[in-house]
Amino acid sequence: MRFDVVTLFPEMILESSSYGVTGTAIEKKVVGLSVWNPRDYTHDRHRTVDDRPYGGGPGMVMKCQPLCDAVDDAKLKNKNTDYKVIYLSPQGRQITQELLVEASQYSQLILVAGRYEGIDERFIDAVCDEEWSLGDYVISGGELAALVVIDSITRLIPGVLGDEDSAQQDSHMNGLLDTPHYTRPEKGELGAVPNVLLSGNHKAIERWRMKQALGRTALKRPDLLKAKELSAEQDALLKEFRNEVHESD
Ligand SMILES: C[S@@+](CC[C@H](N)C(=O)[O-])C[C@H]1O[C@@H](n2cnc3c(N)ncnc32)[C@H](O)[C@@H]1O
């Protein structure tokens, strides 16, 4: 998998991706990351990448030509046919785990980060395959959104996380939230670790974890549970969880 980010702030992408899971994946060449600065594709003395909007109004708009040339270079240098050009935009499809799992199947994602008032609409129409959004709010540039995409897809790539199951058990992978986690000490000022986790009984631990995942999804994100079809066993576990919560009230 490789990521190519078209950005006016390439250092922001390279620096932030150099830590933790993404940093290691890049170092080990499990994922590739390159940055393409539209300013390098300008032909005037001031290296102009933006201009005033037609029709008037506040702010500046990113020009098509430097962006087109940067994207062309990102395609040409990598020679992939299995790529998508994504414009990070508050007007796009909301980024979800489902979208990211789907996107992790591509060989190359070219992520275009806007700045200012945004990008000339003709570039979005002609060059971008999709628009993806972090959520219903506006940030100053697409770089943070590109970093979110790079990080969250990288951890889905086989071999990136130490334990293969780790990403599979994360929140949102199967429509549920993750189960609670505990580590040493067994007993502390803040309480004790649930007994079942110390029992060594793997079947009982698995059952408890599923019950907690169902229960906390019901409590914290009932909307997720509504969208999910539960098996008879999961249904029974959720009832058990609800009875336990009810009894402890
Ligand atoms: C100040 S914003 C421009 C917002 C634009 N005028 C609008 O209201 O749709 C500058 C850039 O930040 C990025 N951006 C802002 N909000 C975003 C979001 N929610 N998700 C992804 N990218 C976003 C986009 O790349 C955008 O071109």
Ligand as a Chemical Component Dictionary entry (heavy atoms), coordinates in Angstrom:
data_LIG
# 
_chem_comp.id                   LIG 
_chem_comp.type                 NON-POLYMER 
_chem_comp.pdbx_formal_charge   0 
_chem_comp.three_letter_code    LIG 
# 
loop_
_chem_comp_atom.comp_id 
_chem_comp_atom.atom_id 
_chem_comp_atom.alt_atom_id 
_chem_comp_atom.type_symbol 
_chem_comp_atom.charge 
_chem_comp_atom.model_Cartn_x 
_chem_comp_atom.model_Cartn_y 
_chem_comp_atom.model_Cartn_z 
_chem_comp_atom.pdbx_ordinal 
LIG C1  C1  C 0  -10.949 26.067 5.486 1  
LIG S1  S1  S 1  -11.215 24.556 4.650 2  
LIG C2  C2  C 0  -12.273 25.042 3.330 3  
LIG C3  C3  C 0  -13.708 24.765 3.613 4  
LIG C4  C4  C 0  -14.634 25.105 2.453 5  
LIG N1  N1  N 0  -14.710 26.524 2.247 6  
LIG C5  C5  C 0  -16.016 24.570 2.778 7  
LIG O1  O1  O 0  -16.718 25.208 3.589 8  
LIG O2  O2  O -1 -16.387 23.487 2.273 9  
LIG C6  C6  C 0  -9.675  24.243 3.876 10 
LIG C7  C7  C 0  -9.415  22.781 3.602 11 
LIG O3  O3  O 0  -9.438  22.035 4.791 12 
LIG C8  C8  C 0  -9.820  20.698 4.532 13 
LIG N2  N2  N 0  -10.931 20.343 5.436 14 
LIG C9  C9  C 0  -11.656 21.181 6.177 15 
LIG N3  N3  N 0  -12.566 20.534 6.897 16 
LIG C10 C10 C 0  -12.427 19.231 6.631 17 
LIG C11 C11 C 0  -13.088 18.047 7.056 18 
LIG N4  N4  N 0  -14.111 18.080 7.900 19 
LIG N5  N5  N 0  -12.668 16.865 6.561 20 
LIG C12 C12 C 0  -11.638 16.799 5.686 21 
LIG N6  N6  N 0  -10.968 17.900 5.237 22 
LIG C13 C13 C 0  -11.359 19.095 5.687 23 
LIG C14 C14 C 0  -10.181 20.618 3.046 24 
LIG O4  O4  O 0  -9.125  20.017 2.340 25 
LIG C15 C15 C 0  -10.380 22.067 2.680 26 
LIG O5  O5  O 0  -10.073 22.326 1.331 27 
# 
loop_
_chem_comp_bond.comp_id 
_chem_comp_bond.atom_id_1 
_chem_comp_bond.atom_id_2 
_chem_comp_bond.value_order 
_chem_comp_bond.pdbx_ordinal 
LIG C1  S1  SING 1  
LIG S1  C2  SING 2  
LIG S1  C6  SING 3  
LIG C2  C3  SING 4  
LIG C3  C4  SING 5  
LIG C4  N1  SING 6  
LIG C4  C5  SING 7  
LIG C5  O1  DOUB 8  
LIG C5  O2  SING 9  
LIG C6  C7  SING 10 
LIG C7  O3  SING 11 
LIG C7  C15 SING 12 
LIG O3  C8  SING 13 
LIG C8  N2  SING 14 
LIG C8  C14 SING 15 
LIG N2  C9  SING 16 
LIG N2  C13 SING 17 
LIG C9  N3  DOUB 18 
LIG N3  C10 SING 19 
LIG C10 C11 SING 20 
LIG C10 C13 DOUB 21 
LIG C11 N4  SING 22 
LIG C11 N5  DOUB 23 
LIG N5  C12 SING 24 
LIG C12 N6  DOUB 25 
LIG N6  C13 SING 26 
LIG C14 O4  SING 27 
LIG C14 C15 SING 28 
LIG C15 O5  SING 29 
# 
